[in-house]
Amino acid sequence: MSAPRARLIAVDVMDTLVREAWMDALEQSAGLSLAEINRRQDPALWRDLEAGAIDEAAYWRGLHAGGVTVDPTVFHQARRQGYAWLPGARELLADLRAAGHTVVLASNYTAWIEDLRRTKFAGLPLYVSYQIGVRKPSLDFFAPLLRDHDAAVTELILIDDSPPNVDAITRAGGTGILHHDTGQTRTTLQQLGILT
């Protein structure tokens, strides 16, 4: 495995660093299974929320129009309680930073991620689809973080649990690492010479 010309390491958040909690919270607050909720809702609704095209109130209205009624108070309480570091994730981030690498977080998510910015990711640059206006795997998502760090896509390493996101960066000439668990990702980073 050849070493990349890395100047910037972007790490996905949900189900890469932190347990994704909103789906369980949605089931709990709606009293329906996720499969049933997905059957009733317009698939564009969640994508629009993540891309910042609609706000939370519009998302709840859209769900309600499909026959899904959510108690937002129950939802947010369950969502916040559900976020937790995945095994070894906090240590991996700390080791990447201690090794002198420029690390940013890159997430498809809604404004709800601001809870995590305050509680888990203080001091780390966080690039989120709801603010950028476009979701990964679009290369437009990565434009702000590349610009802010004066880096080319060929100098980017993306660690992400989504194959389309990883494939997009790899096709563009960057380095994509498909995350399955922290141990596997750490091994790959060691093979690339990013960590020792």
C-alpha positions in Angstrom: 0.0 0.0 0.0 1.6 3.2 -1.1 1.8 6.2 1.2 -0.6 9.1 0.3 0.5 12.7 0.1 -1.7 13.5 3.0 -2.1 17.1 4.3 -5.6 16.7 5.6 -7.4 13.9 7.3 -11.2 14.1 7.3 -13.1 11.7 9.6 -16.8 11.0 9.3 -18.8 11.2 12.6 -21.9 9.1 12.7 -21.1 5.4 13.1 -17.4 6.1 12.5 -16.7 8.0 15.7 -20.0 8.2 17.5 -22.9 5.8 17.7 -25.7 7.1 15.4 -28.7 7.8 17.7 -31.4 9.5 15.8 -32.9 6.4 14.2 -33.5 4.7 17.6 -34.8 8.0 19.0 -37.2 8.4 16.0 -38.6 4.9 16.7 -39.0 5.6 20.4 -40.7 9.0 19.9 -43.0 7.9 17.0 -43.9 4.5 18.4 -43.2 2.9 15.1 -40.4 0.8 13.6 -37.8 2.5 11.4 -38.9 0.2 8.6 -42.5 1.5 8.9 -41.4 5.1 9.2 -39.3 4.7 6.1 -42.2 3.1 4.3 -44.4 6.1 5.1 -42.0 9.0 4.6 -40.8 10.6 1.4 -37.1 9.5 1.0 -36.2 13.1 0.0 -37.3 14.4 3.4 -34.2 13.2 5.4 -31.8 14.2 2.5 -33.4 17.7 2.4 -33.0 18.0 6.2 -29.3 16.9 6.1 -28.6 19.3 3.2 -30.2 22.2 5.0 -32.9 22.6 2.4 -35.6 22.3 5.1 -35.6 22.9 8.9 -36.6 20.6 11.7 -40.2 21.9 11.8 -40.6 21.1 8.1 -39.2 17.6 8.7 -41.7 16.9 11.4 -44.5 18.3 9.2 -43.4 16.0 6.3 -43.4 13.0 8.6 -46.8 13.9 9.9 -48.1 14.2 6.3 -47.0 10.6 5.8 -48.8 9.4 9.0 -45.8 9.5 11.4 -46.3 11.6 14.5 -43.3 12.4 16.5 -42.9 13.8 20.0 -39.9 16.1 19.5 -39.2 16.4 23.2 -39.0 12.6 23.6 -37.0 12.4 20.3 -34.3 14.9 21.4 -33.9 13.5 24.8 -33.4 10.0 23.4 -31.1 11.2 20.7 -28.8 13.1 23.1 -28.7 10.2 25.5 -27.9 7.8 22.6 -24.8 9.5 21.4 -21.7 7.6 22.6 -18.1 7.2 21.5 -17.5 4.0 19.6 -14.8 1.8 21.0 -11.3 3.3 20.5 -12.6 6.3 18.4 -11.7 9.0 20.9 -8.2 7.5 21.2 -7.8 7.3 17.4 -8.6 11.0 17.0 -6.2 11.9 19.8 -3.4 9.8 18.3 -3.9 11.4 14.8 -3.7 14.9 16.3 -0.7 14.0 18.5 1.1 12.7 15.4 0.8 16.2 14.0 -1.8 15.6 11.4 -4.5 18.2 10.5 -7.7 16.5 11.3 -11.2 17.7 10.5 -14.6 16.1 11.0 -16.9 15.7 7.9 -20.5 14.6 8.4 -23.7 14.3 6.6 -26.0 15.5 9.3 -28.5 18.1 10.6 -28.2 20.9 13.0 -28.5 18.3 15.8 -24.8 17.7 15.4 -24.3 21.0 17.3 -24.9 19.0 20.6 -21.8 16.9 19.7 -19.7 20.0 18.7 -20.2 21.2 22.2 -19.9 18.0 24.2 -17.4 15.8 22.2 -15.7 17.8 19.5 -14.7 21.1 21.0 -11.6 22.4 19.2 -12.0 20.3 16.1 -13.1 21.8 12.8 -16.5 20.3 11.9 -17.9 20.4 8.3 -21.5 19.4 8.2 -23.9 18.9 5.2 -26.6 21.1 6.7 -24.3 24.1 6.7 -22.5 23.3 3.4 -25.8 22.7 1.5 -24.8 19.4 -0.1 -24.2 15.9 1.1 -21.3 13.5 0.7 -20.5 11.8 -1.7 -20.7 15.0 -3.8 -17.2 16.5 -4.2 -18.8 19.9 -3.6 -19.2 18.8 0.1 -15.4 18.7 0.4 -14.7 22.0 -1.3 -14.9 24.2 1.8 -12.6 22.0 3.9 -10.1 21.7 1.1 -10.2 25.5 0.6 -9.9 26.3 4.3 -6.8 24.1 4.7 -5.2 25.0 1.3 -5.2 21.3 0.3 -6.0 19.5 -2.9 -8.2 16.5 -3.0 -5.2 14.3 -3.8 -3.8 15.3 -0.4 -7.0 14.3 1.5 -7.6 11.1 3.4 -11.2 10.4 4.2 -12.2 7.9 6.9 -15.8 7.0 6.5 -18.2 4.1 7.0 -20.1 4.8 3.7 -18.7 3.0 0.6 -20.0 5.7 -1.8 -18.3 8.5 0.1 -15.0 6.6 0.2 -15.3 5.7 -3.5 -15.9 9.3 -4.5 -12.7 10.5 -2.8 -10.7 7.6 -4.2 -12.0 8.3 -7.8 -11.0 11.9 -7.4 -7.4 11.0 -6.5 -7.6 11.2 -2.7 -7.3 8.3 -0.3 -10.5 6.7 1.0 -10.5 4.4 4.0 -13.6 2.4 4.5 -14.3 2.2 8.2 -15.6 -1.0 9.7 -14.2 -0.6 13.2 -11.5 1.4 14.9 -9.0 -1.4 15.0 -9.1 -2.0 11.3 -8.9 1.7 10.5 -5.9 2.1 12.8 -4.2 -0.8 11.1 -4.8 0.8 7.7 -3.4 4.1 8.9 -0.3 2.3 10.2 0.1 0.6 6.8 -0.1 4.0 5.1 2.5 5.5 7.5 0.0 7.9 9.0 0.3 6.3 12.4 3.0 4.3 14.0 
